[in-house]
């Protein structure tokens, strides 16, 4: 890695060329994530993009889930250099910051999957800047990253098999993160983004196999611009959909720095409305776009037991759209569980997975 055109910009923050980030771990990434859901909870769309400078690659994804069990998963990737990291695109997928801290455009252009979207995000409440995350196991850095979360609302549309669905006024959220995150070596995490009409709850907890808390943070952001006290404790009891990995009900208790408890309950009226992250189904359709760029997609149906078992067998995490109640308010939000490492002892539905063969190697020093 050497001097490049990007180094002619006067915005360095390390005494290194732009192509070199602060840590050589292969997981170092600069990422964004967005989600949007219908008011009744029967539709969920998530999408994300990340640059991996130590690998010289960019990776993108998109996912759609409907209450009737239909799902679509998308993936794309390309090679990057320091000079084109600001092009947040791969295949027909693109993310554009229209106005920093205010407006983003998220697109899935024409392709042969039958799904497209063109949506614009604006915030509903202030961002929650999580405390720096740092998890070290022995001498191994598993997490060293910055992370923010923000509740928002959407305009635009999603087209599914010829049906154009307006998302005007739909709620959702986004996050931004950059740094090291070796997710598959972490035993367990739970993060959530819950939107109510006048506020949102953002939180994240990382735990060891035995339940020891390695990291916790979060809080409540209000549409009037105010923020709550910071959460210092997150207790959770979750029930699952039989032997499946899908959360069905949960009770969450957040304790803030003043010792005040906030109790939230969640259930899942639309059990099929979720998206999984992990290994793709073998039947995916891949398109080689040349010069190291590709696009792949596959549809599947979670009402088909065989397909659901196959997807969950390769899933390291899930974003379940759930309905939540808090102090008389009702809202929806993403409830994410991740199981890596040894997995969580308290939730046997999420046994550990060996993802080591897919792990990105560290940067080699030249």
N, C-alpha and C positions, 0 to 999 in steps of 0.2 A: 504494500500500500504506500503510495507516494503522493507528491504534490499534484493537484488537479485544478481544473478550472474553478471548482467551488472554493478553493483556497484564495482566490482573488477577492472574495467577499470579506469585508472587515467585520466578521461576526464570530470569530473563534472564541471558544471558552476553555479549550484545553491546549497545552503546548504540543499539539500533534496535528498532522494534516486532517482535513475534514473526513476523509474516508475511515479514519481510526477513531473508534469510540472509547469510552473510559474503561471498558472491561473486555477481555478477549472471549468470554463465553459465547458459544454459538447461539444461545437463546436471546442475546441482546436484540431488542426490537423497539421500534417507534411506531405505536399502534393507535388506531381509533376503532370505536365500536358504536353502533347505533341500533336502536330498536324502536319499532312502532307497533301499536296494537289497536284493534277496533274497540269501541267503548263496551261492547258486550263480551269481549274476551274470546271471540271465535276466530280471530285472525292475528297472527304474529309474524312480523318480518324482522329479521336481524341481518346486519351486514357489518363487515369490518375489513380493515386493510392494515398491513404492517410492513415496514422496511426492516430487513435484517442485514445491517451493514457488514457484519463479520462473515456473512455468507455471500454477500453481493447479490441478494435476491429480494424480491417483494412477493408477498402472499396476500391474497384477497379471498373473501368468502361471502356468501349470502345464503339465507335460509328462509323458507316460508313454511308455515304450519297452519292448517285449517281445522276447525272443529269436527269436520267429517272424517278426519284421519289422513287427508292428503298432505304430503310433504314434498318439497323440492329443495335439494341441496346443490350449491354452486361453489366452485373453487377456481382460482386463477392464479397465475404467477408469471413473473418475468425477471430478467436480470436487471440490476441497478448499479449505478455508480454514484459517487458523491454529487455529481453534477445534475443528476435527474431524480434525486430522491423526492423533490417537491412535486413530481408528477404522480399523484395518488391514483394510479390506474393499473389495471391488468385485465386483458381480454376485453369484454364488453362492459366491465365494471369500472366506475369512476367515483371519486369523492372530491368535492371542490369546496374549499373554504371561501365563501362569498364575502364574508365580513368577519374578521377575527373576533372570537368570543361571542358572536351573535348569530351568524347564519351559515349553514352548510347545505350543499346540494349532494344528494346521493342518487346514483344512477345505475341501472342495469339495462344496457342497450339491447337492440334486437339480437336474438339468438334463436336457436331451434328448439328450446325447451318449452316454449309456450308461456314463459313468464318474463315480464319486463317491469321496470319501475322508474319513476322520475319524481323524487320527493325533495322537499326543502324543510329543514329543521330550524326552529328558533327556540331559545330557552324560555321556560316558564318561571324559573326560580334561579337563585344564584347557584353557582357551582359549589360543590363540597370538595375542598382540597384535602385529601387524606394525608395523614402523617406519613413521612417517608417509610417505605417498607424495606425491612432488612431482616432476612432470615438466613442464618449460617448454620450448617451442619458440619461440625469439625472444622476443617479448613475449606469446605466446599460452600461457596456462595450460591444459595438457591434463589434468593430474591434480593434485589437491590434496585428499587425503581420508584419513580414518582407516579402518582395516580390521582386523577380527578374524575368526579361524576357530576352529571347535571340533568335535571328533569326538563323535558321540552315538549313541544307540540309540533304538528306536521301539516303541511299542505302538499298537494300533488296527487299522484295516482299509482296504483299497482294494477297491472293487467295479468290475469290468470286464465289461460285457455280461452282467450278472446273476450273475457269479461273484464271491463275496466272499472276498478273500484276506487272511488275517491277517498283519500285519507285526510281531507281537510278537517282540521279540528281534532284529529286523533292524537292521543297522548303517547309518550314514550320517553326516551332518554338517550344519553350518549356518555361515553367515557374516553379519556385519553391517558395513555401510559407510555413510559419509555424507561428502558433499563433492562436489567437481567431478571428473567423469570423462568426458572427451570420447573415448570408446572408439574411435569410427570414425576418429579421426585418429592413433591409435597404430599403429605398423607391426606389432607382434607382442607378444603376451604368452602365457605358459604358467603356469597355476596348477594346483595339484593338492591333493587331500585324500585320503590313503590310510589306511585303517584296518586294523590288525592286532589280534589278540586283546589284546595288552598295551600297545599304543602306537598312535600315529598320526603321520603325516608331513604337515606343512602347508608349502607353499612357493609363491612367486610370483616370476616374473622378467618384466621388460618390456625389450624390445630394439628397437633401430632396424633398419631394412631390412638394413643390412650386418652385423648381429649385435652392434653395440655395446650393452653393457648400460646401461640407463637406471635400473633399479631391481632389487634382489634382496633377498629376505628369506625366512625360514622357520625351521623347526626341528622337533624331535620332542617330542610331548607324551605322557606316560606315564599309564596308568590309576592308578598309585600316587600321582599328583599332582605328579610331578617334571617338569622341563623340560630339554631338551638345551641345549647351546651354540647360539648363533644361526648360521644359514647365512650365508656371505658370498659364496658362488659356487654357481651351478647350471649344470652342463653337460648338454646333452641331445642325443640322436641318435634321431630318430623315423622309422619306416617307415610307409607308408600302404597302404591297401587298393587297390592298383592305381592307377588315375587318380582315385580318390575322395578326399574330404577326411577320411575316417575313419581315425584312427590304428590301426595293426595291432600294432605292436611299438615299444618304446622302451627306451632305456638312459639312466638318470639318475645323475649323480654330484653329490652335495652336499658342499661343503667348509665346515666350520664355522670359527669364529673361532680355534680352536686348531690349525687346519690338518688336522684329521682328516677323511678322506673317507668318505662313506657311499654305497655303490653299490646302486642299485635297478633291477631289470629289470621290464618290464611287457609283457603280451601281451593279446590280445582273443579269448577263446574264443567270445564272443557278439558278433560284429561288428555286429549290428543294434541292440544296446542302447546307444543314444546319443540325445542331444537336441540340436537346433540352435537357434540364436538369430539372427534376421535378419528377412527379409521373409516373411510368411505366404503359404501357397498361395492362389491365387485362389478355390479352391472352398470356402473357409471359410464357415461359417454364422454370421451376425451377428444379435444380438438387441438392439434399442434398448429400454433399460429406462426411458427418460425422464430429464429433468433432467440431461442430459449423461452419464448412466451407460450402459454397454454391456457385453455379454458376447459373445464369439465363440469358436468351436471348429471344429476340423477333424480328421478322421482321415486317415491316409495309411499307405502300406505301403512299407517300404524294400526289399522283395524285388521291387517293381515298378520296373524300371530307369528308366522315364520319370518316375515320381514322385520317386525318389531324386535324379535329375539336377536336377529342378525345385527341390527343397528345397535341395540343396547350392548351386545357382546363386544363391540368395538368402541364403545363410548367411554371417554374419560370424564366427561362433564355433560351437564344438561342445563338449559335455560327453560324453566317451566313458567308459563304465564299463569299467575294465580290471582284469585280475588282476595282482598285483604280488608279487615275491619280494624279500626283504631279510634277509640273515643267517639263512637257514633258515626264515624266517617266510613265510606266504602270506596275502595279504589282497586286498581289492578297494578301489577308489576311483575318484573322478572325475578325469579328466585333461582339462583344458580348453585348447584352442588358440583364440586370437583373432587375426584378421588384418584390420587397417584400414590407413589411410594408404597407404604404398607396399608393404605386405605384407612377409613375410620372404623374403629372397633364397635362403636355404638350403632352403626348403620350397615348391617351385613348385606343389604341390597346393593351396596357399592363396594365389592371386593377390589383389591388392588389389581392393577394392570401393568404388565411389563411393556413399556413403551421405549425401552433403551435402544432398540435397533432403529428407531426413528429420530433419535436425539441428534441435534445439530452439533457438530464438532466445534471445538474452540478455535479461535483465530490463531494461526501460526505466525509468530513474529519473524519478520524478515530482517 
